[in-house]
């Protein structure tokens, strides 16, 4: 989800205004994903690199998480949405950690749509944390170094309960992954849309899905000839 700041700047408003409108785009997109029959939706809310931003903006982003959960959690529970939050929990304010735990606990039995929010998340950081956990298990004698393979390593990632990504959408006309789900996106179809995130919604999601449906997914193999 990218382009909040530029969207606000185009309207001579502060960046925090763009982030607030970005929350509305998130609400639209979650609803549209559920209506489209999508089972898994993961959104990048706050990255490990975002700590470099001014403290005022970081606090505003945290406030928006508080607002989104406070306003929408009851609706998410009713509509069968399960909420997961991936990323490091260290360093988060206590109330933010409690909000995350409460949202996950209240929605844990839902299955209509799995909404994963990447918060204080970075793809490289996730892989490093997974490698550290595996190394600790080896040191403790629970595993041998030779036990590691791709399937086992995935069980140490934040996304161990989730399938690999099929489609990765990058908004705002940028052409990079920005450290998002590096392992999980190994064979994801990448779609780059020239739409600032606050303008994203049902129509933009439908456009990305249409592009995805026209892709030939070979996973390193050879394309199959039509019958």
Secondary structure, 3 states (H helix, E strand, C coil): CCCHHHHHHHCCCCHHHHHHHHHHHHHHHHHHHHHCCCCEEEEEEEEHHHHHCCHHHHHHHHHHHHHHHHHHHHHHHHCCEEEEEECCCCCCCHHHHHHHHHHHHHHCCCCCEEEEEEEEECHHHHHHHHHHHHHHHHHCCCCCHHHCCHHHHHCCCCCCCCCCCCEEEECCCCCCCCCCCCCCCCCCEEEECCCCHHHCCHHHHHHHHHHHHCCCCCCCCCCCCCC
